Amino acid sequence: MAIPEKQIIVCQSFRVAGDKKGLCHKQTNGFLQYIEEEILDRGLDCLLSATTCLKQCEKGPIIVIQPENWWFGGVNSEEAIDAILDGLEDGEPPKEYLLSA
């Protein structure tokens, strides 16, 4: 199996003790399925990963694109996800959600 060109990391607020805290997991219900479907529909070479807390709770929900190291905050809608994936295809991150580049 080939190594994917990109990785999309979605904070799911997992903590060491196993408790979900923070708001990312509360506001991203169904997002993983939606993102995976969009990856397939768009033909993107991406691995989608749910992760532990990314420690940006006050800016969440958080999505990170690697290897670009684009950090996005306030990603709480399909519209936001679409903008991020559009930016990934275009090579230019949507500034309205961008925390860092």
C-alpha positions as CSV (number, residue, x, y, z in Angstrom):
1,M,0.0,0.0,0.0
2,A,1.3,3.4,-1.0
3,I,1.9,6.1,1.6
4,P,-0.7,8.9,1.2
5,E,0.4,12.2,-0.1
6,K,-1.5,14.1,2.7
7,Q,-3.0,13.5,6.1
8,I,-6.1,15.2,7.5
9,I,-6.1,15.1,11.3
10,V,-9.3,15.8,13.1
11,C,-9.3,16.5,16.9
12,Q,-11.6,14.2,18.8
13,S,-10.6,15.4,22.3
14,F,-9.3,12.0,23.4
15,R,-7.4,12.2,26.7
16,V,-4.9,9.9,28.4
17,A,-7.5,8.7,30.9
18,G,-9.9,7.9,28.0
19,D,-12.3,10.7,28.8
20,K,-13.4,13.0,26.0
21,K,-13.1,16.6,27.1
22,G,-13.1,19.9,25.3
23,L,-15.5,20.8,22.5
24,C,-14.0,19.3,19.4
25,H,-15.7,15.9,19.7
26,K,-19.0,17.5,20.7
27,Q,-19.1,19.7,17.5
28,T,-17.7,17.2,15.0
29,N,-20.4,14.5,15.2
30,G,-20.5,12.9,11.7
31,F,-17.6,15.0,10.3
32,L,-15.3,12.0,9.9
33,Q,-17.8,10.3,7.7
34,Y,-18.4,13.5,5.7
35,I,-14.7,14.2,5.2
36,E,-14.0,10.6,4.2
37,E,-16.8,10.7,1.6
38,E,-15.4,14.1,0.3
39,I,-11.9,12.7,0.1
40,L,-13.2,9.8,-2.1
41,D,-15.5,12.0,-4.2
42,R,-12.7,14.5,-4.9
43,G,-10.1,11.7,-5.6
44,L,-7.7,13.2,-3.0
45,D,-4.7,11.1,-1.9
46,C,-5.3,11.7,1.9
47,L,-5.4,9.6,5.0
48,L,-8.1,10.8,7.5
49,S,-7.1,10.4,11.2
50,A,-9.0,11.1,14.4
51,T,-6.6,12.2,17.1
52,T,-6.1,13.0,20.8
53,C,-6.6,16.5,22.0
54,L,-4.6,19.0,20.0
55,K,-4.7,21.4,23.0
56,Q,-6.3,24.2,21.0
57,C,-9.7,23.8,22.8
58,E,-10.5,27.6,22.8
59,K,-10.1,27.6,19.0
60,G,-11.8,24.3,18.2
61,P,-13.0,22.2,16.5
62,I,-9.5,21.8,15.0
63,I,-8.4,20.2,11.7
64,V,-4.8,19.9,10.7
65,I,-3.5,19.2,7.2
66,Q,0.0,17.6,6.9
67,P,2.6,17.9,5.5
68,E,1.6,21.5,4.9
69,N,1.1,22.0,8.7
70,W,-2.1,24.0,8.1
71,W,-4.0,24.4,11.3
72,F,-7.7,25.3,11.1
73,G,-10.0,26.3,13.9
74,G,-13.7,26.9,14.3
75,V,-14.4,24.0,11.8
76,N,-17.9,23.3,12.9
77,S,-19.8,22.9,9.6
78,E,-19.8,21.1,6.3
79,E,-19.3,24.5,4.7
80,A,-16.0,24.9,6.6
81,I,-14.9,21.4,5.7
82,D,-15.7,22.1,2.0
83,A,-13.7,25.3,2.1
84,I,-10.7,23.5,3.6
85,L,-10.8,20.7,1.1
86,D,-11.2,23.2,-1.7
87,G,-8.1,25.0,-0.4
88,L,-6.3,21.7,-0.3
89,E,-7.1,21.1,-4.0
90,D,-6.1,24.6,-4.9
91,G,-3.0,24.7,-2.8
92,E,-4.1,27.8,-0.9
93,P,-5.7,27.4,2.6
94,P,-8.9,29.3,3.3
95,K,-7.9,32.2,5.5
96,E,-11.1,32.5,7.4
97,Y,-10.3,29.2,9.3
98,L,-6.5,29.3,9.2
99,L,-4.7,29.4,12.6
100,S,-1.2,28.9,11.1
101,A,0.6,27.9,8.0
